[in-house]
């Protein structure tokens, strides 16, 4: 599931929890706790997405460097570092 779908689900869940909290004072505390959990889950999703993006950027950089080194090697360059 991509970040947009997860974010949408978090927003929908928050909206539903807030809507339910308006039904009565008894449920307000319970709904508030659910909202807190959903916010924490949303933060976790965003943090995980950021980690994944960073990992993908590192992998892409490594692939570019490898391709550069192979090209230099095939060209017979004295310095194969990129």
C-alpha positions in Angstrom: 0.0 0.0 0.0 1.5 3.3 -1.0 1.8 6.4 1.3 -1.2 8.2 -0.3 -3.5 5.3 0.4 -2.2 4.9 4.0 -2.5 8.7 4.6 -6.1 8.6 3.2 -7.0 5.7 5.5 -5.5 7.5 8.5 -7.5 10.7 7.7 -10.7 8.7 7.2 -10.2 6.8 10.5 -9.6 10.1 12.3 -12.7 11.6 10.9 -14.7 8.5 11.9 -13.3 8.6 15.4 -14.0 12.3 15.8 -17.6 11.8 14.5 -18.2 9.0 17.0 -16.9 11.1 19.8 -19.7 13.6 19.3 -22.3 10.9 20.0 -21.9 11.1 23.8 -19.6 12.2 26.6 -19.2 8.6 27.7 -17.5 7.6 24.4 -15.5 10.8 24.1 -12.6 9.6 26.2 -12.5 6.3 24.3 -12.7 8.1 21.0 -9.9 10.4 22.1 -7.7 7.4 22.9 -8.4 6.0 19.4 -7.6 9.3 17.8 -4.3 9.3 19.7 -3.5 5.8 18.5 -4.4 6.7 14.9 -2.1 9.8 15.1 0.7 7.7 16.4 0.1 5.1 13.6 0.0 7.9 11.0 3.4 9.3 12.3 4.8 5.8 12.0 3.6 5.4 8.4 5.2 8.8 7.5 8.4 7.9 9.2 8.6 4.5 7.5 7.9 6.1 4.1 10.8 8.6 4.8 13.1 5.7 5.7 12.1 3.8 2.6 12.7 6.9 0.4 16.1 7.4 1.9 17.0 3.8 1.3 15.9 3.9 -2.3 17.9 7.1 -2.9 21.0 5.4 -1.5 20.4 2.3 -3.7 20.0 4.5 -6.8 23.2 6.4 -6.0 25.1 3.1 -5.6 23.7 1.8 -8.9 24.8 5.0 -10.7 28.3 4.7 -9.2 28.5 1.0 -10.2 27.5 1.8 -13.8 30.0 4.6 -13.9 32.8 2.4 -12.7 31.9 -0.3 -15.3 31.9 2.2 -18.1 35.3 3.5 -17.1 36.6 0.0 -16.8 35.3 -0.9 -20.3 36.8 2.4 -21.7 40.2 1.5 -20.2 40.4 4.5 -17.9 43.3 4.5 -15.5 41.1 5.8 -12.7 37.9 3.6 -12.4 36.6 5.5 -9.3 33.6 7.7 -9.8 
